[in-house]
């Protein structure tokens, strides 16, 4: 009888493990499938903080069609690391910066200010020429 009892426990344990193991793996697998193959749609969230001056996230800067709809021509990126570029469509300025309180950004202000002024000036000229 003990061998039969051991077999019954093993069978039940295998059934429960199979039920929960496959069930959990199926749910996790389905979640991963949905997240990576069908990521949630990202809305363009950049805000126009001054006329012709937009503030947005890294994700916003990758949405070429949305940027073109709003006549955005220049992109200032304050980031550290690599960055996707669409050279044919936009002018870029990259300010390499770590996201911490010790990063000194004041040294970049003259270059950043000139870049923004140039972009706004070019925008005025293209609007007046139309």
C-alpha positions in Angstrom: 0.0 0.0 0.0 2.7 2.6 0.7 4.0 2.3 -2.9 0.5 2.8 -4.2 0.0 5.8 -1.8 3.3 7.3 -3.0 2.3 6.9 -6.6 -1.0 8.6 -6.0 0.7 11.5 -4.3 3.2 11.8 -7.1 0.4 11.8 -9.6 -1.6 14.5 -7.8 1.6 16.6 -7.3 2.4 16.3 -11.0 -1.2 17.2 -11.9 -1.2 20.3 -9.6 2.3 21.3 -10.8 1.1 20.9 -14.4 -2.1 22.9 -13.8 -0.4 25.7 -12.0 2.9 25.6 -13.8 1.3 25.7 -17.3 -1.3 28.2 -16.1 1.2 30.6 -14.6 3.6 30.2 -17.6 0.7 30.7 -20.0 -0.4 33.9 -18.3 3.2 35.2 -18.1 3.9 34.2 -21.6 0.7 35.9 -22.9 1.6 39.1 -21.0 5.1 39.1 -22.5 3.7 38.5 -25.9 1.2 41.4 -25.6 3.8 43.8 -24.1 6.6 43.2 -26.7 4.6 42.5 -29.8 1.7 44.9 -29.2 3.0 47.6 -26.9 0.5 50.1 -25.7 0.0 53.1 -28.1 2.0 56.1 -26.9 0.4 59.5 -27.2 2.4 62.5 -28.2 2.6 64.4 -24.9 4.9 67.3 -25.8 3.6 70.7 -24.7 4.1 74.1 -26.4 5.4 76.2 -23.5 6.0 79.3 -25.6 5.2 80.0 -29.2 7.2 77.6 -31.3 9.0 76.2 -28.3 8.0 72.7 -27.2 8.9 70.6 -24.2 8.6 66.9 -24.4 10.1 63.5 -23.5 12.5 61.2 -25.3 9.5 59.2 -26.6 8.0 62.4 -28.1 11.2 63.2 -29.9 11.0 59.8 -31.8 7.6 60.5 -33.2 8.6 61.9 -36.6 5.1 62.3 -38.0 3.8 64.1 -34.9 6.8 66.5 -34.8 6.3 67.3 -38.5 2.6 68.0 -38.0 3.6 70.7 -35.5 6.4 72.1 -37.7 9.1 71.2 -35.2 12.5 71.5 -37.0 15.0 71.5 -34.1 15.5 69.1 -31.3 17.5 69.8 -28.2 18.3 66.7 -26.2 19.7 66.7 -22.7 20.6 63.1 -22.2 23.4 60.7 -21.6 24.1 57.9 -24.0 23.0 57.1 -27.5 20.1 58.8 -29.2 18.1 58.0 -32.3 18.3 60.6 -35.0 16.3 61.5 -38.1 18.9 63.7 -39.8 16.8 64.3 -42.9 14.0 65.9 -41.0 15.5 67.7 -38.0 18.5 69.7 -36.6 19.9 68.4 -33.4 21.8 69.7 -30.4 22.9 67.1 -27.8 23.9 68.1 -24.3 25.4 65.1 -22.6 24.2 65.0 -19.0 23.7 62.6 -16.2 20.4 62.8 -14.3 21.8 63.8 -10.9 22.2 66.8 -8.7 25.9 67.1 -9.3 25.6 67.7 -13.0 26.6 71.3 -13.9 24.4 72.5 -16.8 25.1 76.2 -16.7 28.1 75.8 -18.9 25.8 74.6 -21.7 23.4 77.5 -21.5 25.1 79.8 -24.1 25.2 77.0 -26.7 21.6 75.9 -25.9 20.3 79.5 -26.0 21.9 80.1 -29.4 20.4 76.9 -30.7 16.9 77.8 -29.5 17.2 81.4 -30.8 18.4 80.1 -34.2 15.5 77.6 -34.4 12.9 80.3 -33.4 14.4 82.8 -35.9 14.4 80.2 -38.7 10.8 79.4 -37.8 9.8 83.1 -38.0 11.5 83.5 -41.4 9.8 80.4 -42.9 6.4 81.6 -41.6 6.9 85.1 -43.0 8.1 83.8 -46.4 5.0 81.6 -46.9 
